[in-house]
Amino acid sequence: MKQNAFFHLFKTRNCCYIYDVNTNLFLKVPKETYSALENYNGDLEALKDDSVILNLKEKGYLSSNRAEEIEHSLTDALESILDNSLNTLTLQITQECNLRCSYCVYSGSYLNRSHSHKIMSIDTAKKGIDFIINHSKNSPTVNFAFYGGEPLLRFNFIKECVAYAKEKGEGKKITFNMTINGTLLTDEIIKFMKDNEVSLLISMDGPKEIHDKNRVFSNGMGSFDKIMNNVNKIKVKFPEYVEKNVGFNIVMDGQNDFSCINNFFANYDTVKDSRVNATDVSTLGALEEKAISEDFIQDEKYERFKILLHKLGKLDEKYISKLLLSQFEHINHTLNVKREANEKVPKKMHPGGPCIPGLNRLFMTVDGKFCPCERVNEESEAMNIGNVNTGFEIEKIKKLINVGEMTKQKCKNCWAFRYCYLCAAFADDMNELSGVKRAKFCNDVKRNTEEMFKVYCTMMEFGYKFEE
């Protein structure tokens, strides 16, 4: 059966473009050509009077070539990679937490476990540390992350793990990090973190009235004041450590005032000079839809626009939001650094190239079960990729990295497949992977990819030089 030419049309404010899927290039075309291709019905011969289209065809663009098989390029090398190249282990040392944040994925409002009193044994932790050291021959650096719950509820346990990891990892660079809620920092803990150069990401959602709306103790009291007191204490005692190793993790609740959050992290003395990591409230696995106010959406759009002005030299850095800078860096990395021109789509390919489960972010639960990373549903059998006693289940991991096989007909014909971010977590139906569930996210991928294309091409139109 004859295939249609493989391309996608999009417009910026000033120009019309073809994204040519096979070559992975953006082609600027006249409005007349764009209009002709909008009416394309599968027969380019019918458009032969358009000299631009004819010229593009002669140069090899607008090919109908598509992938014939959906398969991750590293499938055959998977076992060797997981045997020799692991570099990070996230240890879920406790499922307990002293806060009850309303949007937490363990709050009971998600398809996931709820808070519990389960903790990891030191025997399990040591087995996990041994496992990653023994499977990291090709990795000069191995990172250990401590995860909860709230990991600082088990400070003495952390100390024991750090000492053991340093001993077993002799000859490698061993690093440590954790995300904490910041309420349990004592002088002893602070000194230990500094002495061992542990990178800390402290959860902080904005000014007191916003932070205390969601991040509360089990008695309903807000946690803002406690955290600020602790952070100020660290800054006074170890300013160099804070500058290098302490940042803030912001969960952006779309019902809050974006400009208020933005102003807080730009101007509040305790946090204004710190690095930040901003993410939206998770919607994956949520039992109820997470609402976002129109004001929040418009404020965020305005701040994104200001970042573009800054990059073009039209606006001073002091006026832009550091909460959203990473979004622009993502566009640069995806469409400038990583994007390669091709002659055609290879016969065998996988949409987006999902990360290899366990390679860079292996997650070990309190009872020693392995999951691809800490963001998946640890209760799901589909996300169980082995355990610390028996090792990886390679065949299950092969299914996870080749999750696109479940929607292969859609994937082969999707213009956005190179930029697809749908890993197996988006197909997780608790006990098995579901192609139907995965396909529900396809329109989001295409919408977000087109928006990324538009920003990139608009910046190029204004002469912006993306960084390598």
Stockholm file with secondary structure:
# STOCKHOLM 1.0

chainA/1-468         MKQNAFFHLFKTRNCCYIYDVNTNLFLKVPKETYSALENYNGDLEALKDDSVILNLKEKGYLSSNRAEEIEHSLTDALESILDNSLNTLTLQITQECNLRCSYCVYSGSYLNRSHSHKIMSIDTAKKGIDFIINHSKNSPTVNFAFYGGEPLLRFNFIKECVAYAKEKGEGKKITFNMTINGTLLTDEIIKFMKDNEVSLLISMDGPKEIHDKNRVFSNGMGSFDKIMNNVNKIKVKFPEYVEKNVGFNIVMDGQNDFSCINNFFANYDTVKDSRVNATDVSTLGALEEKAISEDFIQDEKYERFKILLHKLGKLDEKYISKLLLSQFEHINHTLNVKREANEKVPKKMHPGGPCIPGLNRLFMTVDGKFCPCERVNEESEAMNIGNVNTGFEIEKIKKLINVGEMTKQKCKNCWAFRYCYLCAAFADDMNELSGVKRAKFCNDVKRNTEEMFKVYCTMMEFGYKFEE
#=GR chainA/1-468 SS CCCCCCEEEEECSSCEEEEETTTTEEEEECHHHHHHHHTCCSCGGGGTTCHHHHHHHHTTCSCCCCCSEECCTTTTTHHHHHHHCCCEEEEECBSCCSBCCTTCTTSSSBSSCCCCCCBCCHHHHHHHHHHHHHTCTTCSEEEEEEESSCGGGGHHHHHHHHHHHHHHTTTSEEEEEEEECSSSCCHHHHHHHHHTTCEEEEECCSSHHHHHHHCBBTTSCBCHHHHHHHHHHHHHHCHHHHHHHEEEEEEECTTSCHHHHHHHHHHCTTTTTSEEEEEECCCTTBSSCCCCCHHHHHHHHHHHHHHHHHHTTSSCGGGSCTTSHHHHHHHHIIIIISCCCCSSCCSEECTTCCCCTTTTTEEECTTSEEESCTTSCTTCGGGCCEETTTEECHHHHHHHHTGGGGGHHHHHTCTTGGGCCCCGGGGBCSSSBCHHHHHTTHHHHHHHHHHHHHHHHHHHHTTCCCCC
#=GC SS_cons         CCCCCCEEEEECSSCEEEEETTTTEEEEECHHHHHHHHTCCSCGGGGTTCHHHHHHHHTTCSCCCCCSEECCTTTTTHHHHHHHCCCEEEEECBSCCSBCCTTCTTSSSBSSCCCCCCBCCHHHHHHHHHHHHHTCTTCSEEEEEEESSCGGGGHHHHHHHHHHHHHHTTTSEEEEEEEECSSSCCHHHHHHHHHTTCEEEEECCSSHHHHHHHCBBTTSCBCHHHHHHHHHHHHHHCHHHHHHHEEEEEEECTTSCHHHHHHHHHHCTTTTTSEEEEEECCCTTBSSCCCCCHHHHHHHHHHHHHHHHHHTTSSCGGGSCTTSHHHHHHHHIIIIISCCCCSSCCSEECTTCCCCTTTTTEEECTTSEEESCTTSCTTCGGGCCEETTTEECHHHHHHHHTGGGGGHHHHHTCTTGGGCCCCGGGGBCSSSBCHHHHHTTHHHHHHHHHHHHHHHHHHHHTTCCCCC
//
